[in-house]
């Protein structure tokens, strides 16, 4: 089979994973990233068993696990600090073959970039257009023009590739709440368990990272574009110049009196280390493919982080895409198979994540009481069983058919 060329647009987790999977199958790959360097702005990331299976296919699961932390238990607490549900990570690993691993996003990105030849990583290469007329596939970008056999649009929530080839698709929709992410300084006695605490229209979660650090996240139901103002009693108008230190003050105002260990965790977060983003998901697309162009990750199915599945699904996408392209010269047909495998699953998970977020953000006291009571009464085994459709995924090559 003659050498084939692929252009991957976007150098995030999904794009790099797709480049690795294709490169190892003999494709000539280039990764176009509009940022000046391949880096990840973020905090922690949760890799569930399905993501680790995808990384196994790429030969990178061991390297990633070595950089991550595995907690014994975690779960959900109410606003008073009482446990509503708990998850045993050992049981999770027994049931699904891998534990839940948490690491810094930058560490994961480093593992992925180091798995590729440096000369195929092209930063500062913003894509202006993609054309596929059925004969020629052309990508115009800051570095010139590429004519590959395949284009992978992995350029995120506001994908340029999706905008060009799916012009009538609905844009991202605001989830109704904003999120803060941060990493603490190393703690002498970090919490032994991770937890997500549900309040009324607010949540605060934390989980362990290596080296005694904790990854923390928080949410609050706010109008889109609301900026922090620690002197206010309610939401304020959007201020694009809002600083990380003002966001830190906003967190203290909202969560400083929450149950231990939340105040101590906030006290250990540097004032300039708070990231703030409104949260969005993507309405369902009718297809993830257009001729010889495939969307992947957030460009195809951006989802809220409530299930911790955004990057996990991008990794699944990457290995599934490469599998579908194996042994065929008909790229368009292979991409149709990819679409059939990935679109129903990822859109279902997007809906499920949105529902979980809506439940977590409930603010009306009777609804909060009903939610917390239902969570407390649900057996741990039932919780794990409900996660099977998400976490039980296996790579296509490993599936038993017939």
Secondary structure as UniProt FT lines:
FT   STRAND          5..9
FT   HELIX           13..23
FT   TURN            24..26
FT   STRAND          28..33
FT   STRAND          44..47
FT   HELIX           49..58
FT   HELIX           61..67
FT   STRAND          73..77
FT   TURN            79..80
FT   STRAND          83..88
FT   HELIX           89..96
FT   STRAND          101..104
FT   HELIX           105..114
FT   HELIX           118..120
FT   STRAND          121..123
FT   STRAND          127..132
FT   STRAND          137..141
FT   TURN            142..143
FT   STRAND          144..146
FT   STRAND          150..153
FT   TURN            157..158
FT   HELIX           160..165
FT   TURN            167..168
FT   STRAND          173..183
FT   TURN            188..189
FT   STRAND          195..198
FT   STRAND          202..208
FT   HELIX           210..212
FT   STRAND          214..221
FT   TURN            224..225
FT   TURN            230..231
FT   TURN            240..241
FT   HELIX           244..255
FT   TURN            256..257
FT   TURN            259..261
FT   HELIX           262..267
FT   TURN            271..272
FT   STRAND          275..281
FT   STRAND          289..290
FT   TURN            291..292
FT   STRAND          293..295
FT   HELIX           298..301
FT   HELIX           305..307
FT   HELIX           310..325
FT   TURN            326..327
FT   HELIX           331..360
FT   HELIX           365..377
FT   HELIX           380..386
FT   HELIX           388..391
FT   HELIX           396..398
//
